Amino acid sequence: MNLFDIDDEIAAFFDRAIDPKTGEILDGTALDEIERLKSQREQTLFGCAALIKNNNADIESLKEHKRGIDSKIKALTNRVDSVRKYMGYNFKKDEKFKNEFHTIYTMKNSTLIVLAKPEDLPVEYQRILPVETKKKELKADIISGEYSGTGAKIERGFTVAIR
């Protein structure tokens, strides 16, 4: 039974067990059933917490495995780039080698623009990036009362903690 169903049943038993006008207990067995449902609700919550903890442990394990794979990929990529550069420095333009496994030759690359100082270019060749917000300074100013505009406010959320 899920938490929503348990909460609905608890509410239904309360409605049946307690007189809404006087607050008097009408059905004593309903109180036992409410306690049973509360216990079942608690066990369901503990089950959810265990699921979250187990999945978080799996996530961390997979992240660690991914870091290991990422470092191997990076090492192999660096090795390939290094050997490719080595070949580029020692390969003459228009040379070509071929055997039953490989064909090695040069190709023309697309053109490349090299900029010394982008800010020295005319404005029509510059792209202005979006404004970035200094959130730490803004938060401190809102807290201290130096900023009281409508463009920002502080909100506090919440999260469920499981240990």
C-alpha positions as CSV (number, residue, x, y, z in Angstrom):
1,M,0.0,0.0,0.0
2,N,1.4,3.4,-0.9
3,L,1.6,6.4,1.4
4,F,-1.4,8.2,-0.2
5,D,-3.7,5.2,0.4
6,I,-2.4,4.8,4.0
7,D,-3.1,8.5,4.7
8,D,-6.6,8.3,3.1
9,E,-7.4,5.2,5.2
10,I,-6.1,6.9,8.4
11,A,-8.4,9.9,7.6
12,A,-11.3,7.6,7.0
13,F,-10.8,5.8,10.3
14,F,-10.6,9.1,12.2
15,D,-13.8,10.2,10.6
16,R,-15.5,6.9,11.7
17,A,-13.9,6.6,15.1
18,I,-14.3,10.2,16.5
19,D,-17.5,12.2,16.8
20,P,-16.8,15.5,15.0
21,K,-19.1,17.5,17.3
22,T,-18.1,16.2,20.7
23,G,-14.6,14.7,20.0
24,E,-15.8,11.5,21.7
25,I,-14.3,8.2,20.6
26,L,-17.1,6.2,19.0
27,D,-15.2,3.1,17.9
28,G,-12.3,1.8,19.9
29,T,-11.3,-0.8,17.3
30,A,-10.8,2.0,14.8
31,L,-8.0,3.4,17.0
32,D,-6.2,0.1,16.9
33,E,-6.5,0.1,13.1
34,I,-5.2,3.7,13.0
35,E,-2.1,2.6,15.0
36,R,-1.6,-0.3,12.6
37,L,-1.8,2.0,9.6
38,K,0.6,4.5,11.3
39,S,3.0,1.7,11.8
40,Q,2.6,0.6,8.2
41,R,3.1,4.2,7.0
42,E,6.3,4.4,9.1
43,Q,7.6,1.1,7.6
44,T,6.8,2.4,4.1
45,L,8.8,5.6,4.8
46,F,11.7,3.6,6.1
47,G,11.5,1.5,3.0
48,C,11.6,4.6,0.8
49,A,14.6,5.9,2.9
50,A,16.4,2.6,2.4
51,L,15.7,2.7,-1.4
52,I,17.2,6.2,-1.6
53,K,20.3,5.3,0.4
54,N,20.9,2.2,-1.7
55,N,20.4,4.1,-4.9
56,N,22.7,6.9,-3.7
57,A,25.4,4.3,-2.9
58,D,24.9,2.8,-6.4
59,I,25.2,6.3,-8.0
60,E,28.4,7.0,-6.1
61,S,29.9,3.6,-7.1
62,L,28.9,4.2,-10.8
63,K,30.4,7.8,-10.6
64,E,33.7,6.4,-9.3
65,H,33.7,3.8,-12.1
66,K,32.9,6.5,-14.6
67,R,35.8,8.6,-13.3
68,G,38.1,5.7,-13.8
69,I,36.9,5.2,-17.4
70,D,37.0,8.9,-18.0
71,S,40.7,9.1,-16.9
72,K,41.5,6.1,-19.2
73,I,39.7,7.8,-22.1
74,K,41.6,11.0,-21.4
75,A,44.9,9.2,-21.3
76,L,44.2,7.4,-24.6
77,T,43.0,10.6,-26.2
78,N,46.1,12.5,-25.1
79,R,48.3,9.7,-26.5
80,V,46.5,9.7,-29.8
81,D,46.8,13.5,-30.0
82,S,50.5,13.4,-29.1
83,V,51.2,10.8,-31.8
84,R,49.1,12.7,-34.3
85,K,51.1,15.9,-33.6
86,Y,54.4,13.9,-33.9
87,M,53.3,12.6,-37.3
88,G,52.2,16.1,-38.3
89,Y,55.6,17.6,-37.5
90,N,57.5,14.8,-39.3
91,F,55.2,14.4,-42.3
92,K,55.8,16.4,-45.4
93,K,53.1,18.0,-47.5
94,D,51.8,15.8,-50.3
95,E,53.5,12.7,-48.9
96,K,51.4,9.5,-49.1
97,F,51.9,6.1,-47.7
98,K,49.8,3.0,-48.2
99,N,49.8,-0.6,-47.1
100,E,47.1,-3.3,-46.7
101,F,46.0,-1.8,-43.3
102,H,46.6,2.0,-43.6
103,T,46.6,4.9,-45.9
104,I,48.4,8.0,-44.6
105,Y,48.2,11.3,-46.4
106,T,47.7,15.0,-45.8
107,M,44.5,17.0,-46.3
108,K,43.7,20.6,-46.4
109,N,41.9,21.9,-43.3
110,S,39.3,24.6,-43.3
111,T,40.5,28.2,-42.9
112,L,41.1,29.5,-39.4
113,I,41.1,33.1,-38.1
114,V,43.7,33.9,-35.4
115,L,42.8,36.9,-33.3
116,A,45.4,38.8,-31.3
117,K,43.0,41.0,-29.3
118,P,39.2,40.5,-30.0
119,E,38.4,43.7,-28.2
120,D,40.3,45.7,-30.9
121,L,37.9,44.4,-33.6
122,P,35.1,46.7,-34.8
123,V,31.8,46.3,-32.8
124,E,30.0,44.5,-35.7
125,Y,32.5,41.6,-35.4
126,Q,32.1,41.3,-31.6
127,R,29.5,39.3,-29.7
128,I,28.4,40.6,-26.3
129,L,27.7,37.8,-23.9
130,P,24.7,37.8,-21.5
131,V,25.0,39.6,-18.2
132,E,26.1,37.3,-15.3
133,T,24.7,37.9,-11.8
134,K,26.9,38.3,-8.7
135,K,24.6,36.2,-6.5
136,K,26.8,36.1,-3.4
137,E,27.1,39.9,-3.3
138,L,23.4,40.3,-4.1
139,K,22.4,37.9,-1.3
140,A,24.7,39.7,1.2
141,D,23.1,43.0,0.2
142,I,19.6,41.7,0.5
143,I,20.3,40.3,4.0
144,S,22.0,43.5,5.1
145,G,19.1,45.7,3.7
146,E,21.3,47.5,1.1
147,Y,19.3,46.1,-1.8
148,S,15.5,46.4,-1.6
149,G,14.6,46.2,-5.3
150,T,12.0,43.9,-6.9
151,G,14.5,42.1,-9.2
152,A,15.6,39.5,-6.6
153,K,14.5,38.0,-3.3
154,I,15.7,35.2,-1.0
155,E,13.6,32.1,-0.7
156,R,14.3,29.0,1.5
157,G,13.4,25.6,0.2
158,F,13.7,22.3,2.0
159,T,14.9,18.8,1.4
160,V,14.3,15.4,3.0
161,A,17.5,14.3,4.8
162,I,18.3,10.6,5.2
163,R,21.1,9.2,7.2
